[in-house]
Every structure is written in C-alpha cells, then in structure tokens.
C-alpha cells in the first residue's frame, strides 16, 4: 500500500483526538486506528512509527495556529491602513490599536480546552523524554518565532519597535495567554458541573489579561527611532 495524503490527514486528526482524550500514555496504535477507521496496515503504509505521526501532529497543530495568527494580523493591519501608513502614533492611540488587535486575535485563534490539553501533554512528554524534547524544542521554536513575527508587525503598525528580544516577548505572551486559557477552561467546567458554583482561588478575567499583555508590549517596546532592541 502507498502513502495517501487523505489517510495521513485522518490519522493526524485521530491522533490529536486520542491524545486529548487519553494523553500520550493512552495514545495506543489500536486507539488511533480505531478512531481514524483504518487498519494497522494502513497506518504503517503512511508512517514508520507512532513518533513520526506524533511529530506531524505537533507540526500541524502549531502551523495551524501560526497561519491563523498571520492571517488575523494582516487583516488588522489592512483595516487600519488601507492606504499610506502614518508616521507617528501616540501612546494612547497605540494602546487602543493594540487592544483591538489582541481582542481580534483571541477571537480568531479559538484557544480552547483541546488546545490546552494537547499543549500541556506535549510539554509533559518533552520533560520526561530527552529525545522527544529535542524534536519538540525545534518545533516549539518555530511556533515562538511565528508569534514574535506577528507581535513585531503589530508593534510596527503603531510605530513602535521591540527593545527586548522578540522571542522573549513572545514566550511571555504565550505564557500569559495559556494561563488565561487554563483558568477559562476550569471556570467553564465548574459552571457545567455546578450551576451556581462559588469561585475558589485566583480567577483571571479577560480585562486582566488584556491589561497585562498591553503593559508587557508597551514596556517591551519604544517609539520607532528610539533605543535599539537588545
């Protein structure tokens, strides 16, 4: 049997589903094939082993997020500057525009429970298995670079440039965003289980996150023509 793009795509989708439901430990070849509706023969016609499939799942997931992020950033830039760019932007206007960009990005990316679970499973496996960690670091770096590229475009649109390493800014943005995603998932699950639950622990609201991200971006950048980036 030959490798088939449609079969590979279904196996990737099924593997993502199984990892989210059962974790890497429970992501057996039997479950993957059953979920995808294929035999082991079909699997081995398309992948040498599960690790090869896992690598493609991760690349596909992060590539999807970066593609959406690039698209929403380009659309945001076009919406604000259909013609010539302005040459100056006050801090107040910059803050307003960046807040709008962050809201648009959040709405389009749709970082939900499944993405959170998959992301955490990948991190946990990388912490346990050095060989996988090497692969994951390269894939994750591409993801961070993609986020950094989008942030640079957003800052450039409000006439600002990073004064800290872009990858470091991107890592901080990802960390804050994933924490908010986690809190949102916990809250949603509590509401589904208990209609009138009382909040426990520290909860984050969207306004908190927008304020934190805006503060981070403004503090990590300067007006164009100011200090050089580190």
N, CA, C and O of each residue as an XYZ file, in Angstrom:
920
protein
N       0.839     -1.208      0.000
C       0.000      0.000      0.000
C       0.870      1.253      0.000
O       1.918      1.282      0.645
N       0.441      2.284     -0.719
C       1.197      3.525     -0.786
C       0.665      4.539      0.212
O      -0.484      4.480      0.650
N       1.557      5.484      0.558
C       1.155      6.578      1.430
C       0.090      7.405      0.728
O       0.203      7.696     -0.463
N      -0.948      7.782      1.474
C      -2.067      8.531      0.913
C      -2.282      9.797      1.733
O      -2.458      9.700      2.948
N      -2.275     10.990      1.116
C      -2.421     12.252      1.860
C      -3.701     12.309      2.689
O      -3.690     12.804      3.816
N      -4.805     11.804      2.133
C      -6.076     11.832      2.863
C      -6.023     10.922      4.088
O      -6.533     11.269      5.153
N      -5.395      9.744      3.923
C      -5.254      8.804      5.041
C      -4.370      9.406      6.126
O      -4.674      9.304      7.314
N      -3.264     10.038      5.703
C      -2.360     10.671      6.664
C      -3.081     11.770      7.449
O      -2.910     11.890      8.662
N      -3.886     12.567      6.749
C      -4.612     13.658      7.404
C      -5.600     13.107      8.436
O      -5.736     13.668      9.523
N      -6.288     12.016      8.102
C      -7.245     11.416      9.030
C      -6.534     10.820     10.237
O      -7.044     10.884     11.356
N      -5.361     10.241     10.014
C      -4.589      9.683     11.127
C      -4.081     10.787     12.049
O      -4.052     10.621     13.268
N      -3.685     11.905     11.468
C      -3.237     13.048     12.271
C      -4.396     13.558     13.129
O      -4.229     13.790     14.326
N      -5.564     13.731     12.520
C      -6.737     14.213     13.241
C      -7.135     13.246     14.349
O      -7.460     13.666     15.459
N      -7.111     11.948     14.044
C      -7.477     10.935     15.034
C      -6.490     10.913     16.190
O      -6.887     10.749     17.344
N      -5.209     11.077     15.891
C      -4.187     11.065     16.939
C      -4.363     12.249     17.875
O      -4.245     12.109     19.092
N      -4.646     13.411     17.309
C      -4.897     14.587     18.139
C      -6.066     14.323     19.077
O      -6.004     14.649     20.262
N      -7.133     13.732     18.545
C      -8.326     13.430     19.331
C      -8.003     12.455     20.462
O      -8.471     12.629     21.587
N      -7.211     11.439     20.164
C      -6.871     10.427     21.169
C      -5.963     11.008     22.245
O      -6.139     10.708     23.426
N      -4.994     11.832     21.857
C      -4.096     12.453     22.843
C      -4.892     13.326     23.804
O      -4.667     13.285     25.013
N      -5.815     14.112     23.274
C      -6.634     14.986     24.113
C      -7.486     14.157     25.076
O      -7.668     14.543     26.231
N      -8.002     13.037     24.613
C      -8.891     12.216     25.438
C      -8.149     11.321     26.417
O      -8.624     11.097     27.530
N      -6.978     10.802     26.014
C      -6.296      9.782     26.822
C      -4.846     10.119     27.177
O      -4.205      9.366     27.911
N      -4.323     11.229     26.674
C      -2.926     11.555     26.934
C      -1.993     10.717     26.073
O      -2.430      9.792     25.389
N      -0.705     11.045     26.112
C       0.260     10.282     25.323
C       0.334      8.834     25.789
O       0.473      7.921     24.975
N       0.241      8.626     27.095
C       0.333      7.264     27.619
C      -0.790      6.379     27.085
O      -0.594      5.185     26.860
N      -1.956      6.964     26.887
C      -3.096      6.182     26.404
C      -3.282      6.252     24.897
O      -4.258      5.724     24.365
N      -2.347      6.902     24.205
C      -2.468      7.041     22.751
C      -1.858      5.823     22.069
O      -0.759      5.890     21.517
N      -2.577      4.719     22.113
C      -2.087      3.470     21.526
C      -2.386      3.430     20.029
O      -3.261      4.135     19.527
N      -1.635      2.590     19.343
C      -1.857      2.425     17.908
C      -3.266      1.904     17.643
O      -3.907      2.291     16.667
N      -3.737      1.028     18.516
C      -5.086      0.483     18.360
C      -6.134      1.589     18.430
O      -7.056      1.621     17.615
N      -5.999      2.490     19.394
C      -6.959      3.583     19.527
C      -6.890      4.534     18.335
O      -7.918      4.991     17.837
N      -5.682      4.826     17.884
C      -5.522      5.727     16.742
C      -6.224      5.157     15.514
O      -6.997      5.848     14.851
N      -5.944      3.885     15.219
C      -6.530      3.250     14.029
C      -8.048      3.131     14.135
O      -8.769      3.348     13.162
N      -8.521      2.784     15.332
C      -9.970      2.655     15.512
C     -10.664      4.006     15.331
O     -11.713      4.086     14.692
N     -10.079      5.062     15.891
C     -10.669      6.394     15.772
C     -10.657      6.881     14.330
O     -11.603      7.526     13.878
N      -9.576      6.570     13.604
C      -9.464      7.009     12.207
C     -10.238      6.106     11.253
O     -10.536      6.497     10.125
N     -10.562      4.895     11.711
C     -11.285      3.954     10.855
C     -10.388      3.201      9.893
O     -10.822      2.815      8.808
N      -9.113      2.987     10.292
C      -8.150      2.293      9.433
C      -7.562      1.074     10.142
O      -7.704      0.901     11.353
N      -6.904      0.245      9.353
C      -6.206     -0.914      9.892
C      -4.758     -0.542     10.209
O      -4.288      0.528      9.825
N      -4.057     -1.429     10.910
C      -2.640     -1.213     11.182
C      -1.848     -1.132      9.873
O      -0.869     -0.394      9.760
N      -2.300     -1.909      8.897
C      -1.611     -1.886      7.609
C      -1.651     -0.512      6.981
O      -0.658     -0.049      6.420
N      -2.800      0.143      7.074
C      -2.928      1.494      6.533
C      -2.024      2.456      7.292
O      -1.427      3.357      6.703
N      -1.928      2.257      8.602
C      -1.048      3.113      9.405
C       0.398      2.981      8.945
O       1.059      3.983      8.671
N       0.893      1.747      8.858
C       2.299      1.528      8.522
C       2.618      1.832      7.055
O       3.784      1.921      6.671
N       1.592      1.985      6.259
C       1.816      2.419      4.875
C       2.084      3.921      4.807
O       2.584      4.436      3.807
N       1.740      4.606      5.890
C       1.875      6.059      5.904
C       2.894      6.583      6.912
O       3.423      7.681      6.743
N       3.171      5.805      7.957
C       4.116      6.250      8.981
C       5.005      5.086      9.418
O       4.557      3.942      9.506
N       6.269      5.398      9.688
C       7.197      4.360     10.143
C       6.846      3.894     11.548
O       6.962      2.709     11.862
N       6.413      4.834     12.399
C       6.048      4.506     13.777
C       5.202      5.634     14.362
O       4.924      6.627     13.691
N       4.798      5.468     15.621
C       3.955      6.482     16.248
C       4.678      7.810     16.422
O       4.067      8.872     16.305
N       5.964      7.754     16.699
C       6.698      9.006     16.903
C       6.685      9.881     15.653
O       6.594     11.105     15.743
N       6.777      9.243     14.491
C       6.712     10.007     13.240
C       5.351     10.685     13.112
O       5.253     11.821     12.647
N       4.310      9.980     13.527
C       2.968     10.549     13.492
C       2.826     11.665     14.526
O       2.253     12.714     14.232
N       3.347     11.442     15.737
C       3.285     12.470     16.782
C       3.949     13.765     16.313
O       3.426     14.857     16.537
N       5.103     13.632     15.662
C       5.819     14.813     15.178
C       4.970     15.597     14.192
O       4.927     16.826     14.243
N       4.290     14.886     13.291
C       3.444     15.558     12.308
C       2.243     16.222     12.982
O       1.827     17.308     12.578
N       1.686     15.574     14.006
C       0.558     16.150     14.746
C       0.956     17.498     15.340
O       0.218     18.478     15.241
N       2.146     17.529     15.965
C       2.608     18.758     16.609
C       2.877     19.842     15.573
O       2.450     20.985     15.740
N       3.580     19.488     14.510
C       3.870     20.477     13.460
C       2.577     21.025     12.868
O       2.449     22.228     12.642
N       1.633     20.146     12.623
C       0.359     20.552     12.035
C      -0.404     21.490     12.971
O      -0.986     22.479     12.523
N      -0.401     21.181     14.270
C      -1.136     21.989     15.242
C      -0.568     23.398     15.352
O      -1.307     24.380     15.283
N       0.730     23.492     15.522
C       1.339     24.810     15.675
C       1.323     25.584     14.358
O       1.177     26.807     14.362
N       1.470     24.890     13.239
C       1.399     25.562     11.934
C       0.009     26.161     11.727
O      -0.126     27.251     11.170
N      -1.015     25.450     12.173
C      -2.396     25.940     12.049
C      -2.570     27.238     12.847
O      -3.166     28.196     12.354
N      -2.053     27.266     14.071
C      -2.188     28.453     14.915
C      -1.438     29.637     14.308
O      -1.952     30.755     14.270
N      -0.211     29.380     13.831
C       0.589     30.455     13.243
C      -0.059     30.981     11.966
O      -0.042     32.186     11.716
N      -0.628     30.091     11.159
C      -1.310     30.524      9.934
C      -2.477     31.444     10.267
O      -2.674     32.466      9.611
N      -3.254     31.080     11.290
C      -4.369     31.927     11.712
C      -3.870     33.253     12.266
O      -4.447     34.307     11.998
N      -2.782     33.192     13.050
C      -2.223     34.397     13.643
C      -1.718     35.352     12.566
O      -1.954     36.558     12.639
N      -1.021     34.809     11.564
C      -0.545     35.645     10.455
C      -1.717     36.282      9.708
O      -1.663     37.451      9.325
N      -2.772     35.500      9.508
C      -3.927     35.994      8.761
C      -4.626     37.131      9.496
O      -4.944     38.160      8.899
N      -4.867     36.944     10.803
C      -5.581     37.980     11.550
C      -4.719     39.231     11.690
O      -5.247     40.342     11.726
N      -3.405     39.065     11.771
C      -2.511     40.231     11.856
C      -2.546     41.024     10.559
O      -2.626     42.252     10.578
N      -2.486     40.318      9.424
C      -2.535     41.002      8.129
C      -3.868     41.733      7.951
O      -3.907     42.858      7.453
N      -4.953     41.085      8.363
C      -6.270     41.705      8.239
C      -6.367     42.951      9.124
O      -6.950     43.960      8.727
N      -5.794     42.870     10.322
C      -5.817     44.006     11.243
C      -5.022     45.185     10.672
O      -5.464     46.333     10.731
N      -3.858     44.885     10.125
C      -3.038     45.934      9.522
C      -3.784     46.593      8.361
O      -3.796     47.818      8.243
N      -4.402     45.785      7.513
C      -5.139     46.310      6.362
C      -6.326     47.160      6.798
O      -6.651     48.152      6.145
N      -6.970     46.783      7.887
C      -8.136     47.529      8.363
C      -7.763     48.916      8.854
O      -8.529     49.865      8.688
N      -6.583     49.036      9.462
C      -6.176     50.333      9.988
C      -5.492     51.215      8.949
O      -5.569     52.441      9.015
N      -4.819     50.575      7.984
C      -4.074     51.362      6.996
C      -4.355     50.868      5.580
O      -3.485     50.253      4.964
N      -5.543     51.121      5.056
C      -5.840     50.702      3.690
C      -4.984     51.437      2.661
O      -4.814     50.970      1.535
N      -4.450     52.583      3.056
C      -3.592     53.350      2.149
C      -2.213     53.533      2.730
O      -1.591     52.564      3.165
N      -1.719     54.770      2.745
C      -0.380     55.036      3.270
C      -0.357     54.933      4.789
O      -1.352     55.228      5.451
N       0.780     54.514      5.341
C       0.937     54.418      6.779
C       1.171     55.796      7.380
O       1.720     56.691      6.738
N       0.744     55.941      8.621
C       1.058     57.162      9.348
C       2.495     57.061      9.852
O       3.051     55.966      9.936
N       3.085     58.182     10.183
C       4.482     58.173     10.608
C       4.640     58.358     12.109
O       5.754     58.257     12.623
N       3.571     58.622     12.812
C       3.670     58.770     14.265
C       2.395     58.248     14.913
O       1.331     58.205     14.295
N       2.533     57.849     16.185
C       1.389     57.271     16.881
C       1.577     57.522     18.372
O       2.581     57.097     18.943
N       0.635     58.200     19.010
C       0.749     58.467     20.439
C       0.578     57.179     21.240
O       0.066     56.184     20.727
N       1.008     57.206     22.496
C       0.866     56.032     23.354
C      -0.599     55.654     23.526
O      -0.938     54.472     23.573
N      -1.463     56.656     23.620
C      -2.893     56.379     23.804
C      -3.485     55.666     22.593
O      -4.235     54.699     22.732
N      -3.137     56.157     21.402
C      -3.631     55.527     20.174
C      -3.020     54.137     20.016
O      -3.703     53.195     19.615
N      -1.738     54.015     20.331
C      -1.069     52.713     20.245
C      -1.755     51.701     21.150
O      -2.005     50.567     20.742
N      -2.058     52.109     22.378
C      -2.721     51.212     23.321
C      -4.091     50.783     22.814
O      -4.472     49.619     22.936
N      -4.831     51.737     22.242
C      -6.161     51.428     21.707
C      -6.084     50.428     20.560
O      -6.863     49.477     20.493
N      -5.123     50.659     19.650
C      -4.994     49.771     18.494
C      -4.517     48.378     18.906
O      -5.015     47.372     18.401
N      -3.555     48.324     19.821
C      -3.032     47.031     20.255
C      -4.103     46.225     20.995
O      -4.176     45.005     20.846
N      -4.923     46.895     21.782
C      -6.017     46.207     22.473
C      -6.977     45.596     21.459
O      -7.430     44.463     21.620
N      -7.279     46.358     20.417
C      -8.149     45.845     19.354
C      -7.518     44.625     18.690
O      -8.203     43.639     18.418
N      -6.217     44.689     18.429
C      -5.515     43.570     17.789
C      -5.550     42.326     18.674
O      -5.762     41.218     18.183
N      -5.342     42.508     19.972
C      -5.342     41.378     20.904
C      -6.722     40.730     20.980
O      -6.835     39.506     21.041
N      -7.769     41.553     20.977
C      -9.135     41.019     21.016
C      -9.447     40.230     19.748
O     -10.012     39.138     19.813
N      -9.082     40.782     18.604
C      -9.317     40.090     17.328
C      -8.571     38.753     17.300
O      -9.103     37.734     16.858
N      -7.339     38.783     17.778
C      -6.519     37.572     17.760
C      -7.130     36.495     18.643
O      -7.208     35.333     18.246
N      -7.560     36.876     19.831
C      -8.162     35.910     20.746
C      -9.402     35.265     20.120
O      -9.591     34.051     20.202
N     -10.236     36.089     19.498
C     -11.476     35.573     18.913
C     -11.203     34.592     17.774
O     -11.897     33.585     17.638
N     -10.193     34.888     16.959
C      -9.931     34.060     15.783
C      -9.169     32.774     16.098
O      -9.416     31.739     15.480
N      -8.250     32.837     17.051
C      -7.432     31.658     17.317
C      -8.226     30.537     17.967
O      -7.965     29.362     17.710
N      -9.181     30.886     18.796
C     -10.008     29.861     19.422
C      -9.213     28.876     20.261
O      -9.371     27.663     20.116
N      -8.359     29.392     21.138
C      -7.571     28.528     22.019
C      -8.505     27.961     23.086
O      -8.861     28.644     24.045
N      -8.895     26.691     22.899
C      -9.902     26.088     23.750
C      -9.324     24.975     24.617
O      -8.106     24.831     24.729
N     -10.201     24.198     25.224
C      -9.780     23.115     26.116
C      -8.891     22.110     25.385
O      -7.871     21.685     25.927
N      -9.266     21.723     24.155
C      -8.494     20.721     23.425
C      -7.064     21.202     23.165
O      -6.111     20.438     23.320
N      -6.919     22.475     22.770
C      -5.579     23.005     22.523
C      -4.774     23.039     23.821
O      -3.588     22.710     23.828
N      -5.419     23.436     24.917
C      -4.740     23.492     26.212
C      -4.242     22.114     26.632
O      -3.092     21.963     27.044
N      -5.108     21.112     26.529
C      -4.728     19.751     26.924
C      -3.584     19.237     26.056
O      -2.618     18.671     26.567
N      -3.695     19.435     24.741
C      -2.649     18.966     23.836
C      -1.329     19.660     24.135
O      -0.288     19.005     24.199
N      -1.358     20.981     24.320
C      -0.148     21.744     24.613
C       0.518     21.238     25.895
O       1.736     21.067     25.935
N      -0.274     21.000     26.936
C       0.282     20.527     28.200
C       0.816     19.103     28.095
O       1.821     18.768     28.723
N       0.154     18.268     27.308
C       0.642     16.903     27.091
C       2.006     16.929     26.395
O       2.900     16.152     26.730
N       2.152     17.830     25.426
C       3.423     17.950     24.706
C       4.538     18.405     25.637
O       5.648     17.875     25.581
N       4.252     19.379     26.490
C       5.239     19.866     27.446
C       5.644     18.773     28.426
O       6.825     18.611     28.736
N       4.654     18.022     28.910
C       4.935     16.959     29.880
C       5.791     15.861     29.254
O       6.715     15.355     29.891
N       5.491     15.493     28.016
C       6.270     14.446     27.362
C       7.708     14.918     27.107
O       8.657     14.146     27.244
N       7.853     16.188     26.737
C       9.187     16.728     26.500
C      10.014     16.726     27.790
O      11.233     16.556     27.756
N       9.336     16.918     28.925
C      10.040     16.912     30.213
C      10.473     15.504     30.608
O      11.449     15.333     31.339
N       9.744     14.495     30.124
C      10.049     13.109     30.502
C      11.044     12.436     29.557
O      11.859     11.618     29.984
N      10.972     12.787     28.269
C      11.739     12.047     27.261
C      12.700     12.978     26.523
O      12.266     13.778     25.694
N      14.005     12.884     26.815
C      15.003     13.767     26.195
C      14.991     13.754     24.667
O      15.137     14.805     24.043
N      14.820     12.581     24.059
C      14.832     12.515     22.593
C      13.662     13.295     22.002
O      13.814     14.025     21.022
N      12.504     13.127     22.609
C      11.336     13.876     22.139
C      11.514     15.368     22.412
O      11.078     16.211     21.628
N      12.163     15.682     23.539
C      12.379     17.091     23.887
C      13.172     17.812     22.803
O      12.898     18.976     22.511
N      14.156     17.135     22.201
C      14.958     17.754     21.147
C      14.088     18.104     19.946
O      14.211     19.191     19.383
N      13.208     17.185     19.555
C      12.301     17.453     18.430
C      11.322     18.573     18.774
O      11.084     19.486     17.984
N      10.763     18.471     19.982
C       9.745     19.427     20.383
C      10.320     20.833     20.493
O       9.645     21.805     20.155
N      11.565     20.952     20.965
C      12.187     22.267     21.077
C      12.284     22.967     19.727
O      12.060     24.174     19.627
N      12.619     22.204     18.689
C      12.727     22.791     17.346
C      11.361     23.228     16.825
O      11.215     24.313     16.262
N      10.359     22.364     17.022
C       9.009     22.685     16.566
C       8.462     23.881     17.338
O       7.874     24.794     16.758
N       8.665     23.863     18.658
C       8.174     24.942     19.500
C       8.872     26.262     19.185
O       8.264     27.329     19.269
N      10.160     26.181     18.820
C      10.879     27.401     18.470
C      10.251     28.055     17.243
O      10.099     29.276     17.194
N       9.887     27.243     16.254
C       9.216     27.788     15.069
C       7.917     28.494     15.465
O       7.572     29.538     14.912
N       7.210     27.911     16.426
C       5.964     28.492     16.915
C       6.225     29.844     17.589
O       5.525     30.822     17.329
N       7.235     29.886     18.452
C       7.580     31.121     19.158
C       8.019     32.204     18.169
O       7.633     33.366     18.297
N       8.821     31.816     17.193
C       9.268     32.770     16.171
C       8.069     33.323     15.413
O       8.024     34.514     15.108
N       7.091     32.462     15.105
C       5.886     32.904     14.405
C       5.084     33.900     15.228
O       4.592     34.894     14.696
N       4.950     33.637     16.531
C       4.249     34.567     17.416
C       5.016     35.888     17.484
O       4.419     36.964     17.441
N       6.343     35.796     17.589
C       7.169     37.000     17.636
C       7.035     37.838     16.379
O       7.009     39.068     16.438
N       6.948     37.165     15.241
C       6.792     37.872     13.959
C       5.475     38.657     13.945
O       5.433     39.802     13.496
N       4.421     38.042     14.433
C       3.127     38.721     14.480
C       3.170     39.914     15.436
O       2.607     40.968     15.140
N       3.832     39.751     16.573
C       3.931     40.842     17.535
C       4.728     42.011     16.959
O       4.381     43.172     17.175
N       5.794     41.701     16.229
C       6.580     42.771     15.595
C       5.735     43.563     14.602
O       5.844     44.786     14.521
N       4.884     42.852     13.839
C       4.006     43.529     12.887
C       3.004     44.430     13.609
O       2.740     45.553     13.178
N       2.453     43.924     14.710
C       1.504     44.727     15.483
C       2.178     45.991     16.015
O       1.626     47.087     15.921
N       3.381     45.824     16.574
C       4.092     46.970     17.126
C       4.472     47.964     16.033
O       4.370     49.176     16.225
N       4.913     47.445     14.879
C       5.294     48.324     13.773
C       4.105     49.151     13.309
O       4.264     50.299     12.893
N       2.916     48.566     13.380
C       1.712     49.267     12.933
C       1.389     50.466     13.817
O       0.738     51.413     13.376
N       1.850     50.422     15.074
C       1.625     51.569     15.972
C       2.938     52.318     16.193
O       3.128     52.998     17.201
N       3.853     52.169     15.201
C       5.114     52.902     15.173
C       5.990     52.652     16.390
O       6.581     53.570     16.959
N       6.054     51.378     16.773
C       6.918     51.003     17.881
C       7.813     49.842     17.448
O       7.478     49.098     16.526
N       8.960     49.696     18.128
C       9.892     48.603     17.855
C      10.245     47.926     19.178
O      10.285     48.590     20.214
N      10.501     46.619     19.162
C      10.882     45.925     20.402
C      12.211     46.448     20.938
O      13.125     46.750     20.171
N      12.309     46.550     22.264
C      13.584     46.892     22.901
C      14.081     45.705     23.734
O      15.108     45.792     24.408
N      13.350     44.622     23.678
C      13.749     43.351     24.270
C      13.738     42.302     23.169
O      13.159     42.517     22.104
N      14.377     41.168     23.426
C      14.386     40.111     22.415
C      12.961     39.714     22.074
O      12.156     39.440     22.964
N      12.653     39.685     20.785
C      11.289     39.380     20.347
C      10.841     38.004     20.818
O       9.685     37.826     21.203
N      11.754     37.023     20.790
C      11.381     35.681     21.224
C      11.033     35.654     22.707
O      10.149     34.904     23.123
N      11.717     36.462     23.502
C      11.406     36.518     24.931
C      10.029     37.135     25.152
O       9.262     36.673     25.997
N       9.721     38.179     24.387
C       8.389     38.801     24.480
C       7.319     37.777     24.086
O       6.288     37.651     24.747
N       7.584     37.052     23.001
C       6.625     36.050     22.526
C       6.399     34.969     23.565
O       5.263     34.548     23.780
N       7.462     34.513     24.216
C       7.321     33.486     25.253
C       6.443     33.985     26.390
O       5.603     33.245     26.904
N       6.637     35.243     26.785
C       5.832     35.816     27.865
C       4.360     35.916     27.459
O       3.469     35.608     28.250
N       4.116     36.344     26.231
C       2.735     36.460     25.735
C       2.065     35.085     25.700
O       0.908     34.939     26.095
N       2.804     34.079     25.222
C       2.251     32.719     25.174
C       1.932     32.229     26.578
O       0.876     31.638     26.804
N       2.842     32.471     27.526
C       2.627     32.021     28.898
C       1.386     32.643     29.524
O       0.582     31.939     30.135
N       1.224     33.943     29.380
C       0.056     34.630     29.936
C      -1.229     34.140     29.271
O      -2.237     33.904     29.937
N      -1.176     33.992     27.951
C      -2.358     33.563     27.202
C      -2.779     32.149     27.586
O      -3.969     31.881     27.753
N      -1.809     31.239     27.726
C      -2.137     29.858     28.078
C      -2.678     29.770     29.497
O      -3.558     28.956     29.778
N      -2.155     30.603     30.396
C      -2.683     30.602     31.767
C      -4.141     31.045     31.771
O      -4.971     30.454     32.462
N      -4.449     32.076     31.008
C      -5.831     32.539     30.940
C      -6.727     31.472     30.313
O      -7.860     31.270     30.748
N      -6.208     30.787     29.284
C      -6.971     29.708     28.657
C      -7.289     28.622     29.670
O      -8.403     28.100     29.706
N      -6.288     28.279     30.504
C      -6.498     27.260     31.528
C      -7.550     27.670     32.536
O      -8.437     26.881     32.860
N      -7.465     28.891     33.035
C      -8.447     29.379     34.001
C      -9.843     29.405     33.393
O     -10.822     29.065     34.058
N      -9.936     29.809     32.126
C     -11.235     29.843     31.446
C     -11.837     28.452     31.330
O     -13.041     28.270     31.512
N     -10.983     27.462     31.025
C     -11.451     26.081     30.908
C     -11.953     25.576     32.256
O     -13.013     24.954     32.332
N     -11.197     25.840     33.318
C     -11.626     25.392     34.656
C     -12.970     26.008     35.015
O     -13.861     25.325     35.519
N     -13.109     27.305     34.751
C     -14.334     28.004     35.101
C     -15.519     27.440     34.314
O     -16.595     27.225     34.872
N     -15.317     27.203     33.024
C     -16.396     26.653     32.192
C     -16.827     25.283     32.690
O     -18.018     24.977     32.724
N     -15.863     24.462     33.076
C     -16.192     23.108     33.547
C     -16.929     23.169     34.883
O     -17.833     22.369     35.128
N     -16.551     24.108     35.746
C     -17.260     24.270     37.018
C     -18.706     24.679     36.779
O     -19.620     24.191     37.444
N     -18.901     25.581     35.820
C     -20.256     26.048     35.529
C     -21.108     24.934     34.948
O     -22.316     24.883     35.178
N     -20.471     24.033     34.186
C     -21.204     22.913     33.608
C     -21.585     21.879     34.671
O     -22.630     21.233     34.588
N     -20.707     21.740     35.673
C     -20.966     20.751     36.725
C     -21.882     21.315     37.802
O     -22.812     20.643     38.249
N     -21.619     22.549     38.215
C     -22.382     23.208     39.265
C     -22.938     24.523     38.747
O     -22.184     25.468     38.516
N     -24.221     24.590     38.565
C     -24.830     25.788     38.001
C     -24.571     27.039     38.819
O     -24.437     28.129     38.262
N     -24.499     26.894     40.138
C     -24.308     28.062     41.000
C     -23.054     27.898     41.848
O     -23.071     28.151     43.052
N     -21.976     27.474     41.216
C     -20.730     27.273     41.969
C     -20.182     28.613     42.442
O     -20.457     29.654     41.847
N     -19.423     28.573     43.496
C     -18.750     29.764     44.002
C     -17.287     29.682     43.598
O     -16.656     28.634     43.737
N     -16.758     30.773     43.105
C     -15.378     30.776     42.644
C     -14.419     30.552     43.808
O     -14.590     31.100     44.897
N     -13.410     29.735     43.545
C     -12.381     29.473     44.534
C     -11.027     29.757     43.905
O     -10.828     29.527     42.713
N     -10.104     30.254     44.704
C      -8.779     30.525     44.172
C      -8.757     31.816     43.366
O      -9.711     32.593     43.390
N      -7.671     32.030     42.663
C      -7.495     33.251     41.885
C      -8.029     33.056     40.476
O      -7.587     32.151     39.768
N      -8.956     33.876     40.067
C      -9.511     33.801     38.728
C      -9.050     34.998     37.908
O      -8.890     36.101     38.429
N      -8.843     34.765     36.635
C      -8.435     35.834     35.724
C      -9.597     36.186     34.815
O     -10.293     35.306     34.309
N      -9.799     37.467     34.615
C     -10.817     37.932     33.689
C     -10.133     38.412     32.407
O      -8.933     38.683     32.392
N     -10.904     38.510     31.354
C     -10.347     38.950     30.080
C      -9.721     40.338     30.196
O      -8.666     40.593     29.615
N     -10.366     41.240     30.947
C      -9.813     42.580     31.121
C      -8.441     42.541     31.780
O      -7.559     43.329     31.441
N      -8.263     41.609     32.735
C      -6.959     41.460     33.387
C      -5.891     41.101     32.370
O      -4.802     41.675     32.358
N      -6.223     40.142     31.520
C      -5.249     39.644     30.547
C      -4.909     40.714     29.519
O      -3.743     40.906     29.175
N      -5.925     41.406     29.032
C      -5.675     42.474     28.061
C      -4.764     43.551     28.659
O      -3.859     44.054     27.993
N      -5.018     43.893     29.919
C      -4.198     44.903     30.586
C      -2.757     44.421     30.761
O      -1.813     45.183     30.553
N      -2.593     43.150     31.144
C      -1.250     42.593     31.326
C      -0.483     42.539     30.011
O       0.684     42.926     29.946
N      -1.151     42.055     28.960
C      -0.483     41.944     27.667
C      -0.142     43.322     27.097
O       0.931     43.519     26.526
N      -1.051     44.255     27.256
C      -0.794     45.610     26.768
C       0.382     46.242     27.518
O       1.250     46.867     26.909
N       0.403     46.075     28.832
C       1.510     46.594     29.641
C       2.834     45.972     29.209
O       3.848     46.660     29.100
N       2.813     44.661     28.963
C       4.020     43.954     28.525
C       4.513     44.489     27.182
O       5.700     44.775     27.023
N       3.606     44.623     26.222
C       4.002     45.067     24.885
C       4.514     46.511     24.893
O       5.493     46.828     24.218
N       3.864     47.365     25.642
C       4.294     48.768     25.690
C       5.633     48.896     26.414
O       6.494     49.667     25.989
N       5.818     48.143     27.511
C       7.060     48.221     28.278
C       8.233     47.582     27.546
O       9.387     47.935     27.791
N       7.940     46.637     26.643
C       8.991     45.927     25.912
C       9.291     46.550     24.560
O      10.042     45.990     23.761
N       8.697     47.722     24.306
C       8.902     48.392     23.021
C       9.081     49.885     23.248
O       8.874     50.396     24.348
N       9.468     50.563     22.187
C       9.660     52.018     22.260
C       9.263     52.619     20.923
O       9.216     51.911     19.917
N       8.976     53.915     20.897
C       8.638     54.558     19.619
C       9.742     54.337     18.593
O      10.925     54.342     18.934
N       9.359     54.146     17.355
C      10.342     53.931     16.287
C      11.349     55.070     16.275
O      10.989     56.241     16.390
N      12.621     54.702     16.133
C      13.672     55.725     16.151
C      14.249     55.927     17.537
O      15.169     56.722     17.726
N      13.678     55.170     18.555
C      14.190     55.269     19.918
C      15.325     54.297     20.161
O      16.126     54.057     19.257
N      15.420     53.718     21.382
C      16.506     52.797     21.713
C      16.505     51.572     20.815
O      15.440     51.080     20.443
N      17.665     51.080     20.466
C      17.771     49.861     19.666
C      17.359     48.661     20.490
O      17.526     48.635     21.709
N      16.823     47.675     19.810
C      16.409     46.455     20.516
C      17.615     45.715     21.026
O      18.702     45.807     20.455
N      17.417     44.952     22.144
C      18.521     44.208     22.734
C      18.805     42.942     21.946
O      19.709     42.185     22.300
